[in-house]
Amino acid sequence: MKNRLKVLRAEHNLSQAELAQRLDVSRQTVNAIETEKYDPSLPLAFKIADVFALKIEDIFQP
């Protein structure tokens, strides 16, 4: 699934580790989502959207 996570993270000056801590996941999970090797669960996608104050569909595209 395509996503804008890396761009959004950079715009908010967050490291992968900082974002991972906010999401309560590992840094490796954030990296896997950014590189499109892992699709987040729906609850995790909602958490990501909340961090950036966006809708899920503004971050992820099928």
CORHUPE-V838740 format. One record per backbone hydrogen bond with DSSP energy under -1.0 kcal/mol. CO is the residue of the C=O (numbers start at 0). NH is the residue of the N-H. E is the energy in kcal/mol with one decimal. If there is no record, write none. Layout:
# CORHUPE-V838740
[[CO:NH:E] [CO:NH:E]]
This chain:
# CORHUPE-V838740
[[1:60:-2.6] [3:7:-2.7] [4:8:-2.8] [5:9:-2.1] [6:10:-2.5] [7:11:-1.5] [8:13:-2.6] [9:12:-1.5] [14:18:-2.4] [15:19:-2.7] [16:20:-2.2] [17:21:-1.9] [18:22:-1.9] [19:23:-1.0] [19:24:-2.3] [25:29:-1.6] [26:30:-2.5] [27:31:-2.5] [28:32:-2.2] [29:33:-2.6] [30:34:-2.2] [31:36:-2.7] [31:37:-1.3] [32:35:-1.5] [40:44:-2.6] [41:45:-2.3] [42:46:-1.9] [43:47:-2.5] [44:48:-2.4] [45:49:-2.3] [46:50:-2.2] [47:51:-1.6] [48:53:-2.4] [54:57:-1.5] [55:58:-1.7] [55:59:-2.8] [58:3:-1.7] [60:1:-1.5]]
